[in-house]
Amino acid sequence: MHNELEPNLIDHSRLANEVLQANPILVKKISEANEVADARVAIVLTEVIRFLNLIAFSEQVLSPSPFVDRAWHEFILCTRSYWRFCQETFGRMIHHSPGGSADTNDRQLDRTLELYRQHFGTPDPRIWDREDRPEDSECGSCESQ
């Protein structure tokens, strides 16, 4: 099982590019969901994969930034590919759980960012900004473990 590996030993960029090759629709979907250029989608998906890796490694309840969450939603919608990716990369399915109070999710995002810094360095504020949560978000706060 891969979750015994330190998160920084996995080539997240390579995995993101492989996912995008297998699911070209994700370029458009992630680009539209986060209003980013197609050329930046691989960077965004790399951050989603880093987040998933932190969950698999830490086995704690963590929350993504709103930006990462929107891209994660798009990846999840490619259900077969997402399931296969989780099984092959982490040895288990990583589930998405919408909901939770804003305070709880903020604490979980703090935990996520702490783990991120330990394993990957300073997170890109354009991707990991907690204030990017839309006021009318139907999903609300999200978490996983």
C-alpha positions in Angstrom: 0.0 0.0 0.0 1.4 3.4 -1.0 0.2 5.3 2.0 3.2 4.1 3.9 5.3 6.3 1.7 6.1 9.8 2.7 3.9 12.1 0.6 7.0 13.9 -0.9 8.3 10.7 -2.4 5.4 10.4 -4.9 5.7 12.3 -8.2 2.4 14.2 -8.1 3.0 16.1 -11.3 3.6 12.9 -13.3 0.4 11.4 -11.8 -1.6 14.6 -12.7 -0.4 14.5 -16.3 -1.3 10.8 -16.5 -4.8 11.5 -15.2 -5.3 14.3 -17.7 -4.1 12.1 -20.5 -6.6 9.4 -19.6 -9.4 12.0 -19.0 -8.9 14.9 -21.4 -12.3 16.3 -20.4 -10.9 17.2 -17.0 -8.8 20.0 -18.6 -12.0 21.9 -19.6 -13.9 21.0 -16.5 -11.2 22.0 -14.0 -10.4 25.1 -16.1 -14.0 26.2 -16.0 -14.6 25.3 -12.3 -11.7 27.4 -11.2 -11.5 30.0 -14.0 -7.9 29.1 -14.8 -6.1 28.8 -18.2 -5.9 25.2 -19.6 -2.2 25.4 -19.2 -2.5 25.7 -15.4 -4.8 22.7 -15.0 -2.0 20.2 -14.5 -0.7 22.4 -11.7 -4.1 22.5 -10.0 -4.6 18.8 -10.4 -1.2 18.2 -8.9 -2.4 20.1 -5.8 -5.5 17.9 -5.6 -3.3 14.8 -5.7 -1.0 16.2 -3.0 -4.1 16.8 -0.9 -5.3 13.2 -1.5 -1.8 12.0 -0.6 -1.9 13.9 2.7 -5.2 12.2 3.5 -3.8 8.8 2.7 -0.6 9.4 4.6 -2.0 11.0 7.7 -5.3 9.2 8.0 -6.8 12.3 9.6 -9.9 14.2 8.6 -8.7 17.0 6.4 -10.3 19.8 4.3 -9.1 21.3 1.1 -9.1 24.9 0.1 -12.2 25.8 -2.0 -10.0 26.0 -5.1 -8.7 22.5 -4.6 -12.1 21.3 -3.6 -13.7 22.5 -6.9 -11.0 20.6 -8.9 -11.4 17.5 -6.7 -15.1 17.5 -7.5 -14.4 17.4 -11.2 -11.9 14.5 -10.8 -14.4 12.6 -8.7 -17.0 12.9 -11.5 -14.8 10.7 -13.6 -15.8 7.9 -11.3 -14.1 4.9 -12.8 -10.8 6.8 -13.3 -11.0 8.4 -9.8 -11.7 5.0 -8.1 -8.9 3.3 -10.1 -6.5 6.2 -9.3 -7.2 5.9 -5.6 -6.8 2.2 -5.5 -3.6 2.2 -7.6 -2.0 5.2 -5.9 -3.1 4.9 -2.3 -4.4 1.3 -2.0 -7.9 2.5 -1.0 -10.7 4.8 -2.0 -10.5 8.3 -0.7 -14.0 9.5 -0.1 -15.3 13.0 -0.3 -17.7 14.2 2.4 -19.5 17.5 1.8 -20.7 19.4 4.8 -19.5 20.2 8.3 -19.4 23.5 10.0 -17.3 26.3 8.8 -15.3 26.3 12.1 -14.6 22.6 11.8 -13.6 22.8 8.2 -11.3 25.8 9.0 -9.6 23.8 11.7 -9.2 20.8 9.3 -7.9 23.2 6.6 -5.3 24.5 9.1 -4.3 20.8 9.7 -4.1 20.3 6.0 -1.9 23.3 5.5 0.4 22.3 8.4 0.9 18.9 6.9 1.4 20.4 3.4 4.2 22.7 4.7 5.9 19.7 6.4 5.9 17.6 3.2 5.8 20.1 0.3 6.9 23.5 1.5 4.9 26.7 1.3 1.5 26.2 -0.4 0.7 28.4 -3.4 -1.7 31.1 -2.0 -3.6 31.3 -5.3 -4.6 27.6 -4.9 -4.7 27.2 -1.1 -6.5 30.5 -0.1 -9.3 29.7 2.4 -11.1 32.9 1.5 -11.9 31.7 -2.0 -15.1 30.0 -0.7 -18.1 31.3 -2.7 -20.9 32.8 -0.6 -23.6 30.7 -2.4 -21.7 27.4 -2.6 -24.1 24.5 -2.7 -21.4 22.1 -1.6 -20.5 24.0 1.6 -17.4 22.8 3.3 -15.9 19.5 2.4 -13.6 17.0 4.1 -12.2 13.6 3.7 -10.3 10.9 5.4 
